[in-house]
Amino acid sequence: MSRKNRNVLSESLSVSAAQKAYIRKHLLRIRRIRLYQLLILIGSVAFWEISTRIGIVDSFIFSSPTRVVKTIVEMTACGQLFYHIGITLFETLISFALVNLIGLIAAVILWWNDSISKVMEPYLIVLNSLPKSALAPVFIVWLGANIKTIIVAAVSVSLFGSIITLYSDFKSVEEDKIKLIYTLGGKKKDVLFKVILPGNIPSMISLMKVNIGLSLVGVIIGEFLAAKAGLGYLIIYGSQVFRLDLVIMSIVILCIVATGLYKLLFYYENKYTR
Amino acid sequence: MSELLRIDHISYTYHSLEGETPALMDVSFQVNDGEFLGIVGPSGCGKSTLLSLIAGLLTPSSGSIYINGKDIKSSGKNIGYMLQKDHLLDWRNTLKNVTLGMEIQHKLSDNSYIQINEMLNTYGLIAFKESFPSELSGGMRQRAALIRTLLLEPDILLLDEPFSALDYQTRLEVADDIWSIIRKEKKTAILITHDISEAISMSDRVIVMTNRPGTVKRIFDIRLSIPDRTPFAARSAPEFKDYFNSIWKELNHNEQEK
């Protein structure tokens, strides 16, 4: 962001004073926004710390920034922290990959065969609107309290929505683009590989941005119920043994992980779409 | 000039749950080799249906279509179809867009790039080989779409109101452009339009169709007494407005019958 702005500024050296003033104003505005964002963060952390120090709230229940940092340091020292983060990340990425792969294949099948899509439609709608956390206990009984359950639970959270979204994106491709392929002597597979799939890469990436968040949600739900490790496990464990430091720390780390994953996809989106 | 395409008493009916709609009724005409044929008619008279039938995208309810004396149902058809918009694919550059048809028909080899580059060069797109459609002007896009079609070496080109998406000024330029390319490549073409002037300026013959169900109402031979005919120059030919009036009358007569 800042580098882009600097480029704009250097180019502007050859342009009019009014343009320079405009750019300066723009940069000032961006800096002011950044400042406010930072102030909110610092302000709320400081307020949290001070209110636990002077006893407005009990730091045993609400934890405090210093206690969270202390927990992070302790857990990093014994290697526990990265182990749990690693488990959650691993489960999230596997679920994310499975959702995208299965979702894409299913959407292609539905697009390819109109009869299948008509037959499946009511089932997809029911499965999509069903709260997937209701299924998690069933998965535990069927698959056992292990990583399989967590991944299946996470996949189930976003899979059906993905299929429906992808399928309707495939269906909304301009009719004449499809006709074009046929006029050039193409078959249905050419329509798929030359138009439908490449034309939908932007929508697939924006769907992935939704799915990465949902996969994390699914993994945490799964870990609440059926895990021996991971950030979701730490949250449940911490609340049961009343170590709120552990709970709050896990939530803080989750914030960072979620943002990181989203930013990663954002980076790829910029790289692959013009 | 020998006969290239013959439309023999074809009819076509669309079916839907609301009922059936006859789109074409007993249409017959023939197109000679190297000829530029214009077809005008009121909207909804089945003009586009006719092109889809010739292109083999639809099968006639009755009647037959012959190319070089052979029924298109049995002989392999080789027909270029230009749609109303250029439909260049946004994610492909110019080169990849013009080769799309060859790619689909597995005709793309190292040798074909010589011909492709030659064509891009002749029609002023060589400098834009690596550009994406969003960087091309309306005229360039139409030319790229035409090259995409011509590279498949079609016997007949079908033009389905190919200029209707362009603004008026570009439209005149692009019409000249496309027309000269088609003449230069010695292709036979069928142009569908609702613009009478466009039909007269580009065609050797103009077919006027009736309201739905469409059938051939009258065929005009366009003979203009100007040297070096181009669509733009044709508009200032002395006979131009007479043809315009006659075709206009035919079309309006249609309306009254309705």
Chai-1 contact restraints between the chains, C-beta under 6 A:
chainA,res_idxA,chainB,res_idxB,connection_type,confidence,min_distance_angstrom,max_distance_angstrom,comment,restraint_id
A,D176,B,L83,contact,1.0,0.0,6.0,A-B,restraint_1
A,D176,B,H87,contact,1.0,0.0,6.0,A-B,restraint_2
A,K177,B,H87,contact,1.0,0.0,6.0,A-B,restraint_3
A,L180,B,H87,contact,1.0,0.0,6.0,A-B,restraint_4
A,Y182,B,L57,contact,1.0,0.0,6.0,A-B,restraint_5
A,T183,B,A55,contact,1.0,0.0,6.0,A-B,restraint_6
A,T183,B,Y81,contact,1.0,0.0,6.0,A-B,restraint_7
A,L184,B,G101,contact,1.0,0.0,6.0,A-B,restraint_8
A,L184,B,I104,contact,1.0,0.0,6.0,A-B,restraint_9
A,G185,B,I104,contact,1.0,0.0,6.0,A-B,restraint_10
A,G185,B,Q105,contact,1.0,0.0,6.0,A-B,restraint_11
A,G186,B,I104,contact,1.0,0.0,6.0,A-B,restraint_12
A,D190,B,I104,contact,1.0,0.0,6.0,A-B,restraint_13
A,P198,B,W91,contact,1.0,0.0,6.0,A-B,restraint_14
